[in-house]
Amino acid sequence: MRARSLVFDLFGDYLRERGGEIRLRGLIALMGCFDVPDATVRVVVTRLRKEGWLDSRRAGRETTYVLTDAAWRLLDEGRSRIFDRAADPWDGWWHMVIYSVPETERALREQLRKKLSWLGFGPLSPSVWLSPHDRIGEVRASVADWPAVRMDTFHARTESVMIDRDMAARAWPLDELNRDYAAMLAVYRPRLDLYRAGALTGQDALVERMQLINTYRRFPFRDPDLPTELLPDDWAGRAAHEVFRQSHELLREPAEACVDELLGNTAPKTLAHQG
């Protein structure tokens, strides 16, 4: 797990509910559970501050860090993609984006493709992307400050679900994604009984829960959350998502107890009032 990602995960999963801020020595204690050296923590928070993801304030020798509004928005967007799944039945409509970007703007083109992929669009051809979810408004908002991007949008239906399934198979590597979901299930499904029995406590529970998040977070970047009609018959994605949610919840109590203990141990000691 990368130190940078750990900082965001600790804020998103633990510090959000503990005032949304942390002293440097508390963060060092938490990161130490993952064998991140003190010096690395200091370098990471300095870089995150320079990049606009962290703010800090000092009180004497103590430095306290808090995420910026932009960082919280990024975390909230990512959390929604990781934990939520589309539940409404599909209405059969495809939502399509056709774009053009000047050849001189290759970096912008790549950035646009990453944004489309994150929003659940897949490439039917290099410049024609589609999604079964109506997120055209989000796409347009994300490119509003990119005048070099020319974009047209359409809504369309096909003649049959067989054509729809074929289009989905062309736009996304569903077989490869399905194999990866199955591999994730093979690792974590057998552990559910251990989690239910409370076999993991303290630092072990915290590390296991963070490793679970680190493993699963890669899928929302690749999985467009397609409706059932468009998925392979043996699709493992929904089962993997349920195992992830159950595991994440079962490990919550011991992981949070570990965080509370570590942060309590790093809190500044106050002297009793001398009468």
C-alpha positions, 0 to 999 in steps of 0.5 A, spaced: 500 500 500 502 506 498 503 511 503 500 517 499 493 512 499 494 510 506 493 518 508 487 518 504 484 512 506 485 513 514 482 520 513 476 517 509 474 511 513 477 513 520 478 521 521 472 523 518 468 521 524 473 523 529 473 531 527 476 530 520 483 532 523 489 529 526 496 531 529 502 529 526 504 524 531 498 521 531 498 520 523 505 517 524 503 512 529 497 510 525 502 509 519 507 505 523 502 500 523 503 499 515 511 499 516 511 506 514 517 510 517 516 517 520 520 520 515 516 518 509 510 520 513 513 527 513 515 527 506 508 525 504 504 530 508 509 536 506 507 534 498 500 533 499 500 540 502 503 543 497 499 539 492 493 542 495 490 536 498 492 538 506 492 544 510 496 544 517 496 549 523 501 549 528 500 550 536 507 550 539 510 544 537 504 540 535 502 540 527 495 538 526 493 536 519 486 536 515 484 535 508 482 541 504 475 541 501 477 539 494 480 532 497 474 531 501 470 532 494 475 527 491 474 522 497 466 522 497 466 521 489 471 515 490 467 512 496 460 513 492 463 509 486 466 504 491 460 502 496 454 504 491 451 500 486 446 502 481 439 498 483 434 501 478 432 497 472 435 499 465 431 502 461 434 500 455 437 507 453 445 508 451 448 514 452 453 516 448 459 521 447 463 523 441 469 527 442 474 530 438 481 533 441 486 536 437 493 532 436 497 537 439 493 536 446 495 528 447 495 529 454 488 532 454 485 526 450 488 521 455 485 525 461 478 525 458 479 518 457 480 517 464 475 521 466 470 518 461 472 511 464 471 513 471 464 515 470 462 508 467 463 510 459 467 505 455 470 506 448 465 503 442 471 506 438 477 511 439 472 517 440 465 514 441 464 512 448 457 510 451 454 508 458 448 505 460 447 510 465 445 517 464 451 521 466 452 526 460 451 532 465 457 529 469 461 529 463 459 536 460 461 539 467 468 535 467 470 538 461 467 545 461 474 548 463 477 544 457 475 549 451 480 544 446 475 538 447 469 538 442 463 534 444 457 531 441 452 527 446 446 522 444 441 517 447 440 511 443 437 504 443 438 498 439 434 493 436 435 487 441 438 485 448 443 481 444 446 487 440 446 490 447 450 485 450 455 485 444 456 492 444 458 491 452 463 486 450 466 490 445 466 496 450 469 493 456 474 487 457 468 484 461 471 477 461 478 479 464 474 483 469 470 477 471 476 473 472 479 478 477 473 479 481 473 471 482 480 471 484 478 477 489 472 472 492 477 466 492 481 470 497 476 474 501 470 469 501 473 464 506 475 469 511 468 472 512 467 466 518 474 469 521 471 476 521 465 474 524 468 470 529 472 476 531 479 472 530 482 479 528 483 484 533 488 491 534 493 492 528 491 486 525 484 488 524 486 495 522 491 492 516 486 487 514 481 492 513 485 497 509 488 492 505 481 490 503 480 497 501 486 497 497 484 491 493 477 493 492 478 500 490 481 498 483 475 495 481 471 501 480 476 504 475 474 498 471 467 496 472 462 500 469 457 497 473 453 495 468 445 492 468 444 485 469 442 484 462 449 486 459 453 482 464 456 475 462 451 469 465 457 467 470 458 474 473 462 475 479 462 482 480 456 483 484 458 477 489 465 480 490 462 487 492 457 484 497 463 480 500 467 487 500 461 490 504 460 485 509 468 484 510 469 492 511 463 492 516 465 486 520 472 489 521 470 496 523 469 495 530 476 492 532 479 496 526 476 503 530 478 500 537 485 500 534 485 507 531 482 510 538 487 506 542 493 509 538 490 516 537 489 516 545 496 514 546 499 520 542 494 525 545 498 531 549 498 529 556 495 535 560 497 536 568 492 536 573 491 543 576 495 544 582 490 548 587 
